[in-house]
């Protein structure tokens, strides 16, 4: 999506456009069941757009997305029952989600 938008507009406008389109699409198909998910979609899309704008590579976006998804599913899902995380308050889970976003945003 970023590449198509960047062919016509500047990188900042393209990243914002991608963010809006991705978030609206996620909401329309029902992938965002709460305001938290809408915010997550918007931030994640903006970060992926920024990564693509800075690196010029879709592979960097795919690597970040894969690392985030695997970590999030490991911590929040029952996909791998052999991994058990004792985190009743969700602090570790929140940090594992927040740290990659903050570090990547800072480096960009």
N, C-alpha and C positions, 0 to 999 in steps of 0.2 A: 504494500500500500504506500509506504514511504517513497519508494522509487518512482511510482506513478505521479505522486504529488510533487516530488522534488524536480521532476522534469518541467514543471510549470511555475512553481513558486520557490521562494527562498527556503533554506533548511528550517529556520524557526517556524515559519508558517506551515511548512509541510509536517513537522512534528506535531504541531497543535491540531492540524487537520486530521492526521492519523489518530491522534488521541480521541478526538470527538467521534470520528467514524467508528473506531473500534469499540468505544464505550457504548455508543448508541446501538451498534449491532449486537453486542453482548446483552444489552438490556432487552432488545426486541426478541431475541431468541430464548430469553428466559434464563440466561446463564448468571445473571445478577439477581439474586433473591433478596438482597438487603442493601442498605446504603453502604455498608462496609465493603461489599463486593464491588459496587459501582466505583467507589474510591480506589480500590485495589486495581480494577481494570484500567482506570484512567492513569494512575501513577505508573503502572506496569507498561502501558502502551507508550506513555511519554518517555519513559526510560529506554525502552527498546528503540524508539525513534531517535533519541539522542545518541544511543550507541551506534545506530546505523549512520547517522549524520556525521559523527566524528570519525568512525573507522572506515566508512564506505563499504563495509562488508556485511552481508546478510549472515555469514557464518558466526560472527561475534554475537549477533542477536540470538541466533539459535543456541549457541553455547550457554549464554546467560539464561535463556528461557529453560533449557534442559536442566541446568544446575539448580535453578530455583524450584522447578516442578518436582524434581526428585527429592530435594530436601523437604519441601512442604508436604509432599505425600508421605514421606518417611515419618515426619513428626505428627501429622494430623490424621492420617488414615490408618485403616487396619489392613493395608496391603501386605505388610511384612510383619506378621505377628511375632517373629523372633526378635525384633528390635523393640525394646520397651523403654520409654522415656518417662521418668518420674518427674512430672512438671505440672502439679495440680493448679498452679496459678497461671500457667501459660507464659511465664516470663521467658524461659529458654526458647520456646517456639516463637514468641514475638521478636526476640533478638535475632534468631536465625533468619527471620523474614526481613527485619529492618536493616541489619548490618549490610547485606549485599546491596540493597537499594541505596543506602547512605554512602557506602564506599564508592560505588559506581558513579553516583551523581557527583560526588566530590572530585573524582578523577576526571570526569568529563569537563 
